[in-house]
């Protein structure tokens, strides 16, 4: 490394010469003789290339292949060899050409000696064999020579003296036709095409043509401008008749137009023939179809006239309902189009209605409820209009079957319902059950809403639960499958009357339970629980207050009266009764007994006996568990605190064993309940997240629907006042601010969730 701390040293570059010295050196350089070839070192002499003139077979040169690259880049022995290294880094392979695809030539360019001293190309092609091999381009010199001679001949005078033979161009008729087909210049009819008048004002003067085709040849029309005076060198034309040329050209054009026009007319006529042939085929098809329709209509007319003749009172062979049904079946099967297009309503009114009236003349629906169901079902398939939905009601003029049921069948039903006693519900329910699949839905709804329900409502108003011997559920509940939610308005007066009847009731009377039990599944859970809390639970509390707990002589009647209502009232209500009216007295008796040196075996039996009086569902309630555990704690404290007094042998161990056993039972019961809940959740496929509290009211409805196996899904593309509609089973609902609205007959009715589930079931 250099010592940069040393002082600066300058290196001498010699003395600057003067201008005179420079000039003399330049002159001396010019006078110097060229150095001989032998004086130059051999290694600096370039090797002779393989040229066309100086090449000798004994010389070593670039022959090609691998030998030509033996001394390639030999000058790098005097350098650091960076060029070869850079080429190899960039992918160069010795022996191959340069470039991405090795397209560079391998051998150096060869030189070809020209024969004489002429210009380039004067002695023919100068391409070497190497250039032809590397760049095989077709030589087009001969073609260029021909083109040159051709152009050269255009500037020379014609050796024949300037007279050229006239060239005639001929047009065949087929060419004219093809031209006429290709160039359809006008859309007007062909006669007008040839005779249209065209005024050309593009030139200096106005000119008139008689067809559009003349415009393209207007340069052939002789100009009316005065002829220019002849010059010295100009020669007058020997045959210049522009008018004759114009007339001949006009005749040619007119002839061409006529040929084209005739061809187009011929083509038009041929197309017309083809169109007319197609029209004939279509008309023949229409004619055959009309003939078939006429024959079918004539046959239908014959059948209808035959029916009309047999409908006359004086006819010997009157028409029966079965024969009429067969005729209509024939019309429907064989002549369906005519049957569907005809006015079935008028035909049925004229023929079927009188026969149907005669068929149902002596019919009593309550005695023979299935009478006529088969024949009516057959007529339903024959007369009902498929395009109308049967529940779409009430357009009697378009559906013969609905009109038949309304005008013929319905009066008999009205008469029988007017005479019917609602308490004899069995026959009426059987009658409607047997006809429910035959009668149109809107007629059945009319029967239930306008005829049956008012009778039931009137009968409920006159019912007295204290005096009537027939329980009300025996003649109301059979209507549930048919009427379902239509009976809701009856439930409120029934509950009021039952509540009035229970005012003076005592739990010792078990008849109340028999009357109320059938209504538990009919009333909604909310209304049922409210009814129980208001009318039954206070009476049971009074009964428990009257219960006296005496271990020596125990009367259990009052306790049995209360426990007997366990399935009717909710567990929470029953537990509340026991906590308030039973357990305080029971624990007090236990404490007083333990304070008087008792027999612990009797206390254990007494404890287990009372515990066995309760069901597992009540015992599983946390409040009841706490009370019995409190009793065990009292017994344990009593055993452990009586130190000075007399202690029964083994009492402490017995009480401890009893406590351990009871606690273990509780633990086992809880574990079993948890396992059962987990299994139920696994079966329903509800995870832990589903068991959590729903986030909104829609999630709550969805959870309830999953619990009751009811389909709950949105109706796509349907909204009411901007709210999404949903199907809940077969019911259409929407949710607005936490309230469910159910689609009624005319309006949307707000409904509780439990009522919605009951309606869906």
Secondary structure as the mmCIF struct_conf table of DSSP 4:
data_model
#
loop_
_struct_conf.conf_type_id
_struct_conf.id
_struct_conf.beg_label_comp_id
_struct_conf.beg_label_asym_id
_struct_conf.beg_label_seq_id
_struct_conf.end_label_comp_id
_struct_conf.end_label_asym_id
_struct_conf.end_label_seq_id
TURN_TY1_P TURN_TY1_P1 UNK A 4 UNK A 5
BEND BEND1 UNK A 6 UNK A 6
HELX_LH_PP_P HELX_LH_PP_P1 UNK A 7 UNK A 8
HELX_LH_PP_P HELX_LH_PP_P2 UNK A 15 UNK A 18
HELX_RH_AL_P HELX_RH_AL_P1 UNK A 19 UNK A 31
BEND BEND2 UNK A 32 UNK A 32
HELX_LH_PP_P HELX_LH_PP_P3 UNK A 33 UNK A 36
TURN_TY1_P TURN_TY1_P2 UNK A 37 UNK A 39
BEND BEND3 UNK A 40 UNK A 40
HELX_RH_3T_P HELX_RH_3T_P1 UNK A 42 UNK A 44
BEND BEND4 UNK A 45 UNK A 45
HELX_LH_PP_P HELX_LH_PP_P4 UNK A 46 UNK A 49
STRN STRN1 UNK A 51 UNK A 51
TURN_TY1_P TURN_TY1_P3 UNK A 52 UNK A 54
TURN_TY1_P TURN_TY1_P4 UNK A 57 UNK A 58
BEND BEND5 UNK A 59 UNK A 59
BEND BEND6 UNK A 64 UNK A 64
TURN_TY1_P TURN_TY1_P5 UNK A 65 UNK A 66
HELX_RH_3T_P HELX_RH_3T_P2 UNK A 67 UNK A 69
BEND BEND7 UNK A 70 UNK A 71
TURN_TY1_P TURN_TY1_P6 UNK A 72 UNK A 73
HELX_RH_3T_P HELX_RH_3T_P3 UNK A 74 UNK A 78
BEND BEND8 UNK A 79 UNK A 79
HELX_RH_AL_P HELX_RH_AL_P2 UNK A 82 UNK A 89
TURN_TY1_P TURN_TY1_P7 UNK A 90 UNK A 91
TURN_TY1_P TURN_TY1_P8 UNK A 94 UNK A 95
BEND BEND9 UNK A 96 UNK A 96
BEND BEND10 UNK A 98 UNK A 99
TURN_TY1_P TURN_TY1_P9 UNK A 100 UNK A 101
BEND BEND11 UNK A 102 UNK A 102
BEND BEND12 UNK A 104 UNK A 104
BEND BEND13 UNK A 106 UNK A 107
HELX_LH_PP_P HELX_LH_PP_P5 UNK A 108 UNK A 110
STRN STRN2 UNK A 111 UNK A 111
BEND BEND14 UNK A 115 UNK A 117
TURN_TY1_P TURN_TY1_P10 UNK A 120 UNK A 123
BEND BEND15 UNK A 124 UNK A 124
HELX_RH_AL_P HELX_RH_AL_P3 UNK A 129 UNK A 134
BEND BEND16 UNK A 135 UNK A 135
HELX_LH_PP_P HELX_LH_PP_P6 UNK A 137 UNK A 139
HELX_RH_AL_P HELX_RH_AL_P4 UNK A 141 UNK A 154
TURN_TY1_P TURN_TY1_P11 UNK A 155 UNK A 155
BEND BEND17 UNK A 156 UNK A 156
HELX_LH_PP_P HELX_LH_PP_P7 UNK A 157 UNK A 158
TURN_TY1_P TURN_TY1_P12 UNK A 159 UNK A 160
BEND BEND18 UNK A 162 UNK A 162
HELX_LH_PP_P HELX_LH_PP_P8 UNK A 165 UNK A 168
HELX_RH_AL_P HELX_RH_AL_P5 UNK A 173 UNK A 182
BEND BEND19 UNK A 188 UNK A 188
HELX_RH_AL_P HELX_RH_AL_P6 UNK A 190 UNK A 195
STRN STRN3 UNK A 198 UNK A 200
BEND BEND20 UNK A 202 UNK A 205
STRN STRN4 UNK A 207 UNK A 209
BEND BEND21 UNK A 210 UNK A 211
TURN_TY1_P TURN_TY1_P13 UNK A 212 UNK A 212
HELX_RH_AL_P HELX_RH_AL_P7 UNK A 213 UNK A 216
TURN_TY1_P TURN_TY1_P14 UNK A 217 UNK A 217
HELX_RH_3T_P HELX_RH_3T_P4 UNK A 218 UNK A 220
BEND BEND22 UNK A 221 UNK A 221
HELX_LH_PP_P HELX_LH_PP_P9 UNK A 222 UNK A 223
BEND BEND23 UNK A 225 UNK A 225
HELX_LH_PP_P HELX_LH_PP_P10 UNK A 226 UNK A 230
BEND BEND24 UNK A 232 UNK A 233
BEND BEND25 UNK A 238 UNK A 239
HELX_RH_AL_P HELX_RH_AL_P8 UNK A 242 UNK A 310
TURN_TY1_P TURN_TY1_P15 UNK A 311 UNK A 311
BEND BEND26 UNK A 312 UNK A 312
TURN_TY1_P TURN_TY1_P16 UNK A 313 UNK A 314
BEND BEND27 UNK A 316 UNK A 317
HELX_LH_PP_P HELX_LH_PP_P11 UNK A 318 UNK A 320
HELX_RH_AL_P HELX_RH_AL_P9 UNK A 321 UNK A 334
BEND BEND28 UNK A 335 UNK A 335
HELX_RH_AL_P HELX_RH_AL_P10 UNK A 336 UNK A 341
BEND BEND29 UNK A 342 UNK A 342
HELX_RH_AL_P HELX_RH_AL_P11 UNK A 344 UNK A 359
TURN_TY1_P TURN_TY1_P17 UNK A 360 UNK A 362
TURN_TY1_P TURN_TY1_P18 UNK A 365 UNK A 367
BEND BEND30 UNK A 368 UNK A 368
TURN_TY1_P TURN_TY1_P19 UNK A 369 UNK A 372
HELX_RH_AL_P HELX_RH_AL_P12 UNK A 373 UNK A 383
BEND BEND31 UNK A 384 UNK A 384
TURN_TY1_P TURN_TY1_P20 UNK A 386 UNK A 387
BEND BEND32 UNK A 388 UNK A 388
HELX_RH_3T_P HELX_RH_3T_P5 UNK A 390 UNK A 392
HELX_RH_3T_P HELX_RH_3T_P6 UNK A 396 UNK A 398
HELX_RH_AL_P HELX_RH_AL_P13 UNK A 400 UNK A 404
HELX_RH_PI_P HELX_RH_PI_P1 UNK A 405 UNK A 409
HELX_RH_AL_P HELX_RH_AL_P14 UNK A 410 UNK A 419
TURN_TY1_P TURN_TY1_P21 UNK A 422 UNK A 423
HELX_RH_AL_P HELX_RH_AL_P15 UNK A 425 UNK A 435
TURN_TY1_P TURN_TY1_P22 UNK A 436 UNK A 438
BEND BEND33 UNK A 439 UNK A 439
HELX_RH_AL_P HELX_RH_AL_P16 UNK A 441 UNK A 446
HELX_RH_PI_P HELX_RH_PI_P2 UNK A 447 UNK A 452
HELX_RH_AL_P HELX_RH_AL_P17 UNK A 453 UNK A 462
TURN_TY1_P TURN_TY1_P23 UNK A 465 UNK A 467
BEND BEND34 UNK A 469 UNK A 470
TURN_TY1_P TURN_TY1_P24 UNK A 472 UNK A 472
HELX_RH_AL_P HELX_RH_AL_P18 UNK A 473 UNK A 476
HELX_RH_3T_P HELX_RH_3T_P7 UNK A 477 UNK A 479
HELX_RH_AL_P HELX_RH_AL_P19 UNK A 480 UNK A 483
HELX_RH_3T_P HELX_RH_3T_P8 UNK A 484 UNK A 487
HELX_RH_AL_P HELX_RH_AL_P20 UNK A 488 UNK A 501
TURN_TY1_P TURN_TY1_P25 UNK A 502 UNK A 504
TURN_TY1_P TURN_TY1_P26 UNK A 507 UNK A 508
TURN_TY1_P TURN_TY1_P27 UNK A 510 UNK A 510
HELX_RH_AL_P HELX_RH_AL_P21 UNK A 511 UNK A 517
TURN_TY1_P TURN_TY1_P28 UNK A 518 UNK A 522
BEND BEND35 UNK A 523 UNK A 523
HELX_RH_AL_P HELX_RH_AL_P22 UNK A 525 UNK A 535
TURN_TY1_P TURN_TY1_P29 UNK A 536 UNK A 536
HELX_RH_AL_P HELX_RH_AL_P23 UNK A 537 UNK A 545
TURN_TY1_P TURN_TY1_P30 UNK A 546 UNK A 546
BEND BEND36 UNK A 551 UNK A 553
HELX_RH_AL_P HELX_RH_AL_P24 UNK A 557 UNK A 563
TURN_TY1_P TURN_TY1_P31 UNK A 564 UNK A 568
BEND BEND37 UNK A 569 UNK A 569
HELX_RH_AL_P HELX_RH_AL_P25 UNK A 571 UNK A 581
TURN_TY1_P TURN_TY1_P32 UNK A 582 UNK A 582
HELX_RH_AL_P HELX_RH_AL_P26 UNK A 583 UNK A 594
TURN_TY1_P TURN_TY1_P33 UNK A 595 UNK A 595
BEND BEND38 UNK A 596 UNK A 596
HELX_RH_AL_P HELX_RH_AL_P27 UNK A 600 UNK A 612
TURN_TY1_P TURN_TY1_P34 UNK A 613 UNK A 613
BEND BEND39 UNK A 614 UNK A 614
HELX_RH_AL_P HELX_RH_AL_P28 UNK A 616 UNK A 619
TURN_TY1_P TURN_TY1_P35 UNK A 620 UNK A 620
BEND BEND40 UNK A 621 UNK A 621
HELX_RH_AL_P HELX_RH_AL_P29 UNK A 622 UNK A 641
BEND BEND41 UNK A 644 UNK A 645
TURN_TY1_P TURN_TY1_P36 UNK A 649 UNK A 650
HELX_RH_AL_P HELX_RH_AL_P30 UNK A 651 UNK A 684
TURN_TY1_P TURN_TY1_P37 UNK A 685 UNK A 685
TURN_TY1_P TURN_TY1_P38 UNK A 688 UNK A 691
BEND BEND42 UNK A 692 UNK A 692
HELX_LH_PP_P HELX_LH_PP_P12 UNK A 693 UNK A 694
BEND BEND43 UNK A 695 UNK A 696
HELX_RH_AL_P HELX_RH_AL_P31 UNK A 697 UNK A 707
TURN_TY1_P TURN_TY1_P39 UNK A 708 UNK A 709
STRN STRN5 UNK A 712 UNK A 720
TURN_TY1_P TURN_TY1_P40 UNK A 721 UNK A 722
STRN STRN6 UNK A 723 UNK A 728
TURN_TY1_P TURN_TY1_P41 UNK A 729 UNK A 730
STRN STRN7 UNK A 731 UNK A 736
TURN_TY1_P TURN_TY1_P42 UNK A 737 UNK A 738
STRN STRN8 UNK A 739 UNK A 743
BEND BEND44 UNK A 745 UNK A 747
STRN STRN9 UNK A 748 UNK A 751
HELX_RH_AL_P HELX_RH_AL_P32 UNK A 753 UNK A 760
#
